[in-house]
């Protein structure tokens, strides 16, 4: 079975999550971030998936629906939206990952699955969980954690967990933040373990009032549990800031990146929205851009991602931008290095210019 946490990184993403959860952030013209981990689970043969919510999850529920697009609209198993409430003496919304799991303990216990795959929505990747489970069994691990080697600095990455891994793959120590600058093993918030072990961990945590999976389980029990690390070498992008979201969006303009993320044999599935093809005016000019269905383009677009139903007015110039669904760019407007959230309106002749390392964000529904 799979458990997806849709909201664990909401505080890192500023205006992108002001009215939505991390899992429902739009990406790539037609997708949401939750599509990548959910499709990876389905492509790996996982047919029972629970999505843990917390707040601002209306758009996420609308997007997931019954799970039909992922072949998860089933009588047994399938897709389940799990409530955001804790259990026991903790009243109201859950305070940590273990608290959330405690609140859905009945759902976990009622499953017949042998293994549980837990993942967040902050990673854009096409993952093969079958290979990870095979590695887990080969090592005789109790918990297997997915990680990626990256060059990072301590500054600005205070909430990024890091693993110390022996040559045989066993995890020696888990740090809640980088202890130095340089290449390190970044934990991707993807974990595999047997369902019975997870139930035991959750019950023990409830009895001891423990709430943090990383601190109270991975850190404290690294020496007593057989925890192994599994390296992810395929194309992968972490979304932990507004800048990383912009960079990951621009990466889609590279053909090799698209081939790795969207192979024909392991498609990234999403909710189907039937719309007419994009319409281009006589003076329209589009270069090195992704333009989704339903768009009306009458200006110039260069190196940009244009989502469904956006409108680019006459003589408008859009360069190095991410324009989300329903955005209207007025006639004669000039945008460079801008991320315009859904249903924003840029009036005629307006000029908005950010920079590659400091893109300008226009909030959802704004009018400029």
C-alpha positions as CSV (number, residue, x, y, z in Angstrom):
1,X,0.0,0.0,0.0
2,X,1.1,3.6,-0.5
3,X,0.7,6.6,1.8
4,X,1.2,10.0,0.3
5,X,1.6,13.1,2.5
6,X,0.2,16.0,0.5
7,X,1.2,18.9,2.8
8,X,4.4,18.4,4.6
9,X,6.2,21.2,2.8
10,X,3.5,23.9,2.6
11,X,5.5,26.3,4.7
12,X,8.5,26.2,2.4
13,X,6.6,27.3,-0.7
14,X,5.2,30.7,0.2
15,X,2.5,32.1,-2.1
16,X,2.3,28.8,-4.1
17,X,0.6,27.1,-1.1
18,X,-1.4,30.0,0.3
19,X,-4.6,28.6,-1.1
20,X,-3.6,25.0,-1.9
21,X,-1.5,22.1,-0.5
22,X,1.9,21.1,-1.9
23,X,0.4,18.1,-3.7
24,X,-2.0,20.3,-5.8
25,X,0.7,22.8,-7.0
26,X,0.4,22.9,-10.9
27,X,3.4,21.8,-12.9
28,X,4.4,21.4,-16.5
29,X,1.3,22.9,-18.1
30,X,-1.1,20.1,-17.1
31,X,0.1,18.2,-14.0
32,X,0.0,18.6,-10.2
33,X,2.9,17.6,-8.0
34,X,0.9,14.7,-6.5
35,X,0.7,13.1,-10.0
36,X,4.4,12.1,-10.0
37,X,4.4,10.1,-6.7
38,X,0.9,8.7,-7.3
39,X,1.7,7.6,-10.9
40,X,5.0,6.1,-9.7
41,X,3.1,4.0,-7.2
42,X,0.5,2.9,-9.8
43,X,3.2,2.1,-12.3
44,X,4.9,0.0,-9.6
45,X,1.8,-2.1,-9.0
46,X,0.5,-0.4,-5.9
47,X,-3.3,-0.4,-6.1
48,X,-4.1,0.8,-2.6
49,X,-3.1,4.4,-1.9
50,X,-4.1,6.7,0.9
51,X,-3.5,10.5,0.6
52,X,-3.1,12.3,3.9
53,X,-4.5,15.8,3.9
54,X,-4.2,18.7,6.3
55,X,-5.5,22.1,5.1
56,X,-6.4,23.9,1.8
57,X,-7.0,20.5,0.2
58,X,-10.2,21.3,-1.7
59,X,-8.3,21.6,-5.0
60,X,-6.4,18.4,-4.3
61,X,-9.7,16.5,-3.8
62,X,-11.1,18.0,-6.9
63,X,-8.1,16.9,-8.9
64,X,-7.9,13.3,-7.5
65,X,-11.6,12.7,-7.6
66,X,-12.3,9.0,-7.4
67,X,-8.9,8.1,-8.7
68,X,-10.3,6.9,-12.1
69,X,-7.4,8.4,-14.1
70,X,-5.0,6.3,-12.1
71,X,-7.1,3.2,-12.3
72,X,-7.7,3.5,-8.5
73,X,-11.6,3.7,-8.6
74,X,-12.0,0.2,-7.0
75,X,-14.3,-1.5,-4.6
76,X,-11.3,-3.0,-2.8
77,X,-8.3,-0.8,-2.2
78,X,-8.0,2.0,-4.6
79,X,-7.6,5.7,-3.7
80,X,-8.6,7.0,-0.2
81,X,-8.5,10.6,0.9
82,X,-7.5,10.4,4.6
83,X,-8.7,13.0,7.2
84,X,-6.4,15.6,8.7
85,X,-7.2,14.9,12.3
86,X,-5.0,13.4,15.0
87,X,-6.2,10.8,17.5
88,X,-6.0,10.0,21.1
89,X,-5.4,12.9,23.5
90,X,-4.2,15.2,20.7
91,X,-7.3,17.1,19.5
92,X,-7.7,18.8,16.2
93,X,-5.2,18.8,13.3
94,X,-2.2,16.6,13.5
95,X,1.2,18.0,14.5
96,X,3.6,15.7,12.8
97,X,4.0,12.7,10.5
98,X,3.6,10.1,13.3
99,X,0.6,12.0,14.7
100,X,-1.0,11.9,11.2
101,X,-0.3,8.1,10.9
102,X,-1.8,7.6,14.3
103,X,-4.9,9.3,13.1
104,X,-5.3,6.9,10.2
105,X,-4.0,3.8,12.1
106,X,-7.3,2.0,11.4
107,X,-6.9,2.4,7.7
108,X,-3.4,1.0,7.9
109,X,-4.4,-2.0,10.0
110,X,-7.3,-2.9,7.8
111,X,-5.0,-3.3,4.7
112,X,-3.9,-6.7,3.6
113,X,-0.7,-5.3,2.0
114,X,2.7,-6.7,3.2
115,X,4.6,-3.5,2.6
116,X,3.9,0.3,3.0
117,X,5.5,2.9,0.8
118,X,5.4,6.4,2.3
119,X,6.2,9.4,0.3
120,X,5.8,13.2,0.1
121,X,4.8,15.4,-2.8
122,X,7.9,17.6,-3.0
123,X,9.8,15.4,-5.5
124,X,9.4,15.5,-9.3
125,X,10.6,12.1,-10.5
126,X,9.4,8.9,-12.1
127,X,10.3,6.4,-9.4
128,X,10.4,2.6,-9.6
129,X,9.2,1.3,-6.2
130,X,9.4,-2.3,-7.3
131,X,13.2,-2.0,-7.5
132,X,13.3,-0.3,-4.1
133,X,11.3,-3.1,-2.6
134,X,13.5,-5.7,-4.1
135,X,16.6,-3.9,-2.6
136,X,14.7,-3.8,0.7
137,X,14.3,-7.5,0.7
138,X,17.8,-8.3,-0.6
139,X,19.3,-6.3,2.3
140,X,16.9,-7.8,4.9
141,X,16.2,-4.2,5.9
142,X,13.5,-3.2,8.4
143,X,13.2,0.3,6.9
144,X,14.6,1.5,3.5
145,X,15.0,5.2,2.8
146,X,15.4,6.8,-0.6
147,X,18.2,9.3,-0.9
148,X,20.1,11.3,-3.6
149,X,23.6,12.7,-3.5
150,X,23.6,16.4,-4.0
151,X,25.9,19.4,-3.4
152,X,24.2,21.6,-0.9
153,X,25.1,24.3,1.6
154,X,24.0,24.5,5.2
155,X,22.6,28.0,4.7
156,X,19.1,27.8,3.3
157,X,18.8,24.1,3.9
158,X,18.1,23.9,7.6
159,X,15.1,21.5,7.1
160,X,16.8,19.1,4.7
161,X,17.5,15.7,6.3
162,X,20.8,14.1,5.5
163,X,21.9,10.4,5.8
164,X,25.3,8.9,6.8
165,X,25.5,5.7,4.8
166,X,28.0,2.9,5.1
167,X,29.5,1.2,1.9
168,X,27.0,-1.7,2.3
169,X,24.1,0.7,2.2
170,X,23.3,0.6,6.0
171,X,22.3,4.0,7.4
172,X,24.6,4.9,10.3
173,X,23.0,8.2,11.3
174,X,20.2,10.5,10.3
175,X,20.7,14.3,10.6
176,X,17.8,16.7,10.5
177,X,19.9,19.3,8.7
178,X,23.3,19.3,6.8
179,X,26.2,19.4,9.1
180,X,28.6,20.8,6.4
181,X,28.7,22.2,2.9
182,X,29.3,19.9,-0.1
183,X,28.1,16.6,-1.5
184,X,25.8,14.8,0.9
185,X,23.1,12.1,0.9
186,X,19.8,14.0,0.9
187,X,16.8,12.0,2.3
188,X,13.9,12.3,-0.1
189,X,11.1,11.6,2.4
190,X,10.4,8.2,0.7
191,X,10.4,5.2,3.1
192,X,9.5,1.5,2.7
193,X,8.8,-0.9,5.6
194,X,6.5,-3.8,6.4
195,X,3.0,-2.8,7.4
196,X,3.2,-4.7,10.7
197,X,6.3,-2.7,11.6
198,X,4.7,0.6,10.8
199,X,1.7,-0.3,13.0
200,X,4.0,-1.2,15.8
201,X,5.9,2.1,15.4
202,X,2.7,4.1,15.3
203,X,1.3,2.5,18.5
204,X,4.5,2.9,20.4
205,X,4.8,6.6,19.3
206,X,1.2,7.2,20.4
207,X,2.0,5.7,23.8
208,X,5.1,7.9,24.2
209,X,3.5,11.0,22.7
210,X,6.1,11.0,19.8
211,X,5.1,12.9,16.7
212,X,8.2,13.3,14.4
213,X,9.1,10.3,12.2
214,X,12.5,11.7,11.4
215,X,13.5,12.7,14.9
216,X,11.8,10.1,17.1
217,X,12.2,7.1,14.8
218,X,14.9,7.5,12.2
219,X,17.3,9.5,14.4
220,X,16.7,7.7,17.7
221,X,16.5,4.2,16.3
222,X,19.2,4.3,13.6
223,X,21.4,2.1,15.8
224,X,18.8,-0.5,16.7
225,X,16.7,-0.8,13.5
226,X,18.2,-2.2,10.3
227,X,17.8,1.0,8.2
228,X,19.2,1.0,4.7
229,X,19.6,3.7,2.1
230,X,18.6,3.3,-1.5
231,X,20.2,5.7,-4.1
232,X,18.0,7.4,-6.7
233,X,20.2,8.1,-9.8
234,X,17.4,9.0,-12.3
235,X,16.1,12.5,-13.1
236,X,14.8,14.0,-9.9
237,X,14.0,17.5,-8.7
238,X,13.2,18.6,-5.2
239,X,10.6,21.4,-4.7
240,X,11.5,23.1,-1.4
241,X,11.3,26.8,-2.4
242,X,9.8,29.2,-4.9
243,X,13.1,29.3,-6.7
244,X,13.4,25.5,-7.0
245,X,9.8,25.4,-8.4
246,X,10.8,27.9,-11.1
247,X,14.0,26.0,-11.9
248,X,12.2,22.6,-12.1
249,X,9.6,24.2,-14.5
250,X,12.3,25.6,-16.8
251,X,14.1,22.2,-16.8
252,X,11.1,20.8,-18.8
253,X,12.3,22.8,-21.8
254,X,15.2,20.4,-22.1
255,X,14.2,17.4,-24.2
256,X,16.3,14.9,-22.3
257,X,14.7,15.8,-19.0
258,X,11.2,15.3,-20.6
259,X,12.3,11.9,-21.9
260,X,13.4,10.8,-18.4
261,X,10.3,12.1,-16.6
262,X,7.7,10.9,-19.1
263,X,8.8,7.6,-20.6
264,X,6.1,5.9,-22.7
265,X,6.2,2.7,-20.7
266,X,5.8,4.5,-17.3
267,X,3.4,7.5,-18.0
268,X,2.7,10.2,-15.5
269,X,-1.1,10.2,-15.2
270,X,-3.2,13.2,-14.4
271,X,-6.8,14.3,-14.5
272,X,-8.2,14.5,-18.0
273,X,-9.6,17.9,-19.0
274,X,-10.9,17.8,-22.6
275,X,-10.2,21.2,-24.2
276,X,-9.8,22.5,-27.7
277,X,-6.2,22.8,-29.1
278,X,-4.3,26.0,-28.6
279,X,-5.2,28.8,-31.0
280,X,-2.4,31.0,-32.5
281,X,-3.1,34.4,-34.0
282,X,-1.5,35.5,-37.3
283,X,1.2,37.6,-35.5
284,X,1.9,34.9,-32.8
285,X,5.5,33.7,-32.4
286,X,6.5,30.8,-30.2
287,X,10.0,29.6,-29.5
288,X,11.3,26.8,-27.3
289,X,8.1,26.7,-25.1
290,X,5.5,24.3,-23.9
291,X,1.9,25.5,-24.7
292,X,-1.0,23.5,-23.3
293,X,-4.5,22.9,-24.8
294,X,-7.0,25.7,-24.6
295,X,-4.6,28.6,-24.8
296,X,-5.0,31.7,-27.0
297,X,-1.7,33.1,-28.2
298,X,-1.5,36.3,-30.1
299,X,1.8,37.6,-28.9
300,X,5.4,36.3,-28.6
301,X,6.4,33.5,-26.3
302,X,10.0,32.4,-25.7
303,X,11.4,29.8,-23.3
304,X,8.2,29.6,-21.2
305,X,5.6,27.1,-19.9
306,X,2.0,28.1,-20.7
307,X,-0.7,26.2,-18.9
308,X,-4.2,25.3,-20.1
309,X,-6.6,28.1,-20.9
310,X,-4.1,31.0,-20.6
311,X,-4.4,33.9,-22.9
312,X,-1.4,35.9,-24.3
313,X,-2.6,39.2,-25.9
314,X,-1.6,41.0,-29.0
315,X,2.0,42.3,-29.1
316,X,2.6,40.8,-25.6
317,X,6.1,39.4,-24.9
318,X,6.5,36.5,-22.5
319,X,10.1,35.3,-21.9
320,X,11.4,32.7,-19.4
321,X,8.0,32.6,-17.6
322,X,5.6,30.1,-16.1
323,X,2.0,31.2,-16.9
324,X,-0.6,29.0,-15.1
325,X,-4.2,28.2,-16.1
326,X,-6.6,31.0,-16.7
327,X,-4.0,33.7,-16.6
328,X,-4.6,36.7,-19.0
329,X,-1.7,38.6,-20.3
330,X,-3.0,41.8,-21.8
331,X,-2.1,43.4,-25.1
332,X,1.4,44.9,-25.2
333,X,2.4,43.5,-21.8
334,X,6.0,42.5,-21.3
335,X,6.9,39.7,-18.9
336,X,10.3,38.2,-18.2
337,X,11.2,35.7,-15.4
338,X,7.6,35.7,-14.0
339,X,5.6,33.0,-12.4
340,X,1.9,34.0,-12.7
341,X,-0.4,31.8,-10.6
342,X,-3.9,30.7,-11.7
343,X,-6.5,33.3,-12.9
344,X,-4.1,36.2,-12.5
345,X,-4.6,39.2,-14.9
346,X,-1.8,41.3,-16.3
347,X,-3.4,44.3,-17.8
348,X,-2.5,45.9,-21.1
349,X,1.0,47.4,-21.5
350,X,2.2,46.3,-18.0
351,X,5.9,45.4,-17.6
352,X,7.0,42.8,-15.1
353,X,10.7,41.7,-15.1
354,X,12.3,39.5,-12.5
355,X,15.7,37.7,-12.8
356,X,16.7,34.1,-13.3
357,X,17.8,33.7,-9.7
358,X,15.0,35.9,-8.4
359,X,11.8,35.3,-10.4
360,X,8.8,37.5,-9.8
361,X,5.7,35.7,-8.4
362,X,2.2,36.9,-9.1
363,X,-0.3,35.4,-6.7
364,X,-3.4,33.5,-7.6
365,X,-6.3,35.7,-8.8
366,X,-4.2,38.9,-8.7
367,X,-4.8,41.8,-11.0
368,X,-1.8,44.0,-12.0
